[in-house]
Amino acid sequence: TKSTINKKLKLLQKCIYDNLIDKIKELDIEKDTIERIESVLNKPKRKPPFTPLEKQCGKLTKKGERCRIAVCYKKTCWVHLTPKEIEEYRELNKSILILI
């Protein structure tokens, strides 16, 4: 399956990186350069942004899970706003922009 193929590719990639690091260490290179190379090869994955619980929508989705989208107006996200609330929000923003 796709997930097993991805796992094996990552394992192969890690082995190649380890072999490269070993070959680089055998060469006469300064420690600073080796550390920079290792930091580039072993770069951690970027973590997704975290929204605190009090800033999450919290309403139920169609799947029955809690909505984790950021709150925008009246403690709700854009997905759960009614058309009337969306218009109210737009009017509110227009009036704020006029004041600025």
N, C-alpha and C positions, 0 to 999 in steps of 0.2 A: 504494500500500500504506500501511499504518498508519505505518511508519517515515518514509516520505517526507512524509506529511501532517504528522507531528510536527515534522520538520525545517523544513518551510515555515512552520508556525505559529510556531516559535521565531524564525525569521528575521524574520517579520512583527512579532513582539513586540519584537525588538531594534530594528527600524526605528522603531517607535512610541516606544520609550524614547529613542532618539537624537533624534527630532523633539521630544519633550517637553523634553529637556535643552537643545536649541538654543533653543527658545522661552523657557525659563526664564532662560537666559543673556542673552537680549535684554532681559528685564525688569531694572529697577534693584533687585537684591536683593544682600544682603551675601554675600561669598564663603563665609563659614561655612555659611550656609543652603544655598547651592548645593552645597557639598561634602557636606553631610548628605543632600541629595536624591539626589545621584549615588551615595553609598554605599548608600542604600536600594534604588535601582533596579539597581545592579550587584552585588547581594549574591551571593557565591559559593555554589555548591551544597554541601550537607552531605556529607562523605565518610563512608562506612560505617566502623564501628569495625574496627581492625586487631588480629588475634590473632597474637602471635609464633609462629614455627614450633615452638618447644619446648613451647608450650601448646596445639597443635593435635593432634587425634586421629591422623591419618596413615594410618588403615586405608583400604582400597579400598572405594569405593561400588559400587553395582550397575552404574553406567556405566563403571567402571574408573578413575575419577579418585580422587585423594587426598581424604579427608575433611578438611574445614577447620574443623569444629566444635570448640569449646573442650573440653579434657579435663576430666572430672569425677572419675573413680575408676579406679585401676589403669591410668593412661595411655590411657584410652578415653573416648569421649563416650557420652551417654545412648543414642544410636541403636545403638551397637555392643555395649552391655552385654547379657549374657545375663540371663534372669530371676533366676537364682541370684545373680549379682553385684549386681543391683538390690536384692534383699532384703538382702544383706550390707551394702550401702551405706546402706540405710534403717536397719538395726539399729545401725550405727556412728553415724549421725546422732542416733538416739534416745538412745543412751548418752551422747553429747556434750551433748545438751540437758539430760539429767538431771543431769549434773555441774555445769552452769551454774546 
